[in-house]
Amino acid sequence: MASSSTGIDVENRVEDMLSRIANSDVVVKSQQRGEPDFTIDEKIAILQEILDKSPSSFLMRFGRHLTEDDLGNFNHLKGDYEIDFRIKEVKNILDIKKSKTGVRNRRYECLQRLMKDSDYFSEENMRKRSPLLYEQYIGQYLTEEEKFERDKAEMGDDLNFSDILMRQQEKEMDDWLLEYHRDQESCMQEEEDESDSDSSLEIVESGSPLKGCPTDKEKLMLHEEFLSAMQDKFMRGEEEEFDYSTVDTNDEYDDLKIRERDEEERYFDDDIAN
């Protein structure tokens, strides 16, 4: 009875694997132009035929769509050189995916902590890190009075003369950086003009999220979009002055629930192995 039950479990796992692949956008078999698309059932039948005829070909063609659980469907074939080679390939793919997911999760956790416990994502600091992006979303829509009030607030009221002088120098540096980034974008735009006029049009349009004078509601929306753009930039690893090595390989940034689950799984795996 136990053997029969195990056989049914394996059969169900194989059916789940084939169904999941069939429901993805993977091409299971080439078709002539004009032929109707395969139905899900037809895809499953084709996948089953490939699996039965040549498991190694199945692993080679569809390995990128498999999970770690799916590899258990090939346990009975281990020892065959080609099967072992293909399984190793799939495991490498899964490890890369897991690593990328782990890095993304750690950066997200770090981002949440920076939002909560620091001023890293304050408007002032984001403006210093990305002056051109700030100008596109916020700066270009500020009145002279608003710019004056912004600069005054950043300088503070209890500064002595040397502090004011230093802040003024910082402001001059920020202005210089803004012009520098504008020049860089202008050069890139000119290169795009020479190679692709459509692409250059997209760059010009992206420099101004809104035309004309935005309403207060639209300004609030632009502030939120600027923050979102800076968060995306952080997640992509594009903050040049941030040391991502302190996050990407640091398990302290792993989600606590995920970490507890992984440790529990490792405990049971070790228990079974022993």
N, C-alpha and C positions, 0 to 999 in steps of 0.2 A: 504493500500500500504506500509506504514512504517513497519507494522508487517511482511509482506511478504519479504521486503527488509532485515529486521533483520534476518529472518529465513535463507535467502540465504547466508548472511554473516557468520552466525554460521556454516552452512553446508560447506562453503568454508574453514573456519578455521579448521574444523574437517578433511577435506580432506588433507589440508596442513600438519596437525599434523601426520596423518597416513602415508602420503607419505614420510615425513622426517624420521619417525621411520623405515619404510620399506627399505629405502635407506641406513640405518646404518647397522652395523654388528650384530645387536641384533637377537637372536634366537626367532622367533615368534611361532614355533611349532617344537617339536622333530621329527626327521626323522630316518628311518632305514638306516643302512649302505648300500651304493650303490644306494640309491634313488637320483634322480636328484634334485638339489637345487631348491627351490621355486623361481618363477619369482617375480618381484616387484609387479605385479598386484595380484598374488596369496597371497603374504604377506599382501598387503593392505586388501584383502578380509578376511583373517584370523584375522587381527587386528580389522576390523569392526565387525566381528562376536563376538569377545571377548568383545569389547566395548558395543555392544548391549545387550549381555547376562548378563554381570556382570561388570559394570563400576568400582567397587571397585577392582576386580581382575586385570582389565586393569591398574589401578593406581598403584597397588602393583607391577605388573610385569614390567611395562614400565615407571614408574615414573621418573627414573634417566635420561630418554631421553626427558623429557618434559621441556617446557619453562614456564615462568610466563604467557605469553599470552595463552598457551594451557589450563591453569587452568580455564580460562573463559568458556571453553566448558563444564564444570561440574557445573556451577553456578546454573542451574535448579535443581540440585540434593542436594544442600546444605541443612543441617538439618537432613540428614540421618547420624547416628552416625559413621558408617564404612566409608562412603564417606568423612566426615569431618576429620576423623582420617588419612585417606590416603592422603588427600590434605595437611594436616599439615606436614606429613612426606615429601612430595614432596617439600613443601616450605622450610623445614629445609635443604634439599639437595641443593636447589637453593641458599639459604643463604650461605652455606659453599662454594659452587662454586664461588659465587660472592665475598666472603671474600678473597679466595685464589687469584682470579683474581685481586682484588684491591691491595693486598699486592705485587703481582708480578709487577703490573703497577707502584706502588710507588717506589719499589726498582729500577726499570728500569729508572724512572725519576731521582732518586737520583744518580744512576750510571752516567747518562748523565751529571749531574751537577758536579760530582766529576771529570769526564774526562775533562770538560771545565774549571772549576774554581779552581782546586787544583792539587797537585802532588801526589794524593793518588795512581794513577795508573802509576806513573813514574816507570821506570825499577828498579831504586835503591830501592824504597819503596816496590815494589812487591817482589824483591829478599829478602828483610829483612823479609817479612811476610811468604814467601813460598820458603825457600832456596833450598829445594830438587827439587821442580817443576822447579825452575829457572835453576838448574844444569842440569836437564834432557833436557830442551829445548835449553838452551843457554850456561851455564857455561862450560859444558864438551867439547864444541867445540872451546873455546877460547884458543889462544896461550898464553904463559907466558907473552909476551909483551903486548897483549891485556888486560890481567888481570891487569898488572901493570898500564896501562893507565886508565883502569876503576877505579881502587882504587885511583889513583892520582886525577882523575877528581872528585870523590866523596869527597875527602878530601879538595880540593880547594887549591888555591895558597897563600891566605893571612891568613893562620892559624899560631898561635903562638905555642910554644912548648907544652903547656898543651892541646891545641886543638888537636894537632897531636897525643899526648899520648892517649887522649880519643878516637879518631877515631881508633887508633890502637887496643885499647881494644874492641871497637865495632866490628872491623873486626875479632878479635880473637873469640868473642862471636858468630858472624855469622858463622865462620868456625866450631865452636863447635856445633851449632845448626844443621848445615848441616850434620855433622857426626852423631849426635843424630838421625836425621830423617832417615839417611841411615841405622843405626842400627835397628830402629823401623821397617822399611820396610823389612830389612833382616829377622827379627824375624817373621814378618807376612808371609814372603815368605816361611820360613822353616815350619811354621804351614800348609800352603797350600800344601807344598810338601808331608806332611804326609797324608793329606786328599784327595787331588785331584791334580795329576801331571799336568793335562791340564790347570787348573787354575793358577798354579805356572808359567807355561810357558808364559801365557798371561801377568803376572805381570813383568816377566823378560823383555819381549819384549817391554812393555809399558815404561820401564825406558830409552829407547833410541829411540827417534822418527826416527832418521836416522842412517844408518850404514856408517862408514868411515868418511872422511873429507867432509863436505858439501860445496857447492859452495856459492858465495855471495848471489845469488838469493835464495838458500835454507836457508841460515842464516836469510835473511829477512823474509822468510815464517815462520821460527821457532819463530822469535820475535813476529810475528802477532799471531801465535798459542798460545804462552805463554800469551799474553795479553788476548786473547779470553778465555783461560782456567781460568785466574784470574777473568775475568768478570763473567763467569759462576759460579765460586765459590762464588762470591759476591751475585749473584742472588739466589743461593741456601741457603744463610744464613749461610755460613760456615767460614766467616771471624771472628775468635774468639774474636778479640779485638774491633770489630765494634759493636756499640750499635744499633741494628736493631729496638729497641722499639721507637727510635726517628724518624723512617721512616714509619714502618708498620702501625702505628696508627695515622699518621700525614697527615691530608688532604691537607696540603700545597704542598705535592708531587703529588696530583692528577692532571691529565692532565686538563688544563684549559678548553678546549672544552667539555670534558666529564663532568666536574664539572658544567659548565654552563647548559648543557643539563639536568643533574640530577636535578639541582635546578629548571629548567623550568618545568620539569615533576612533581616535588613535588608541585609547585605552582598551576598547573592545577588540580592535584589530590585534593589539599585542596579546590580549588575553586568549584570543582564538589561536594565534600563532604558537603560544606556549602550551 
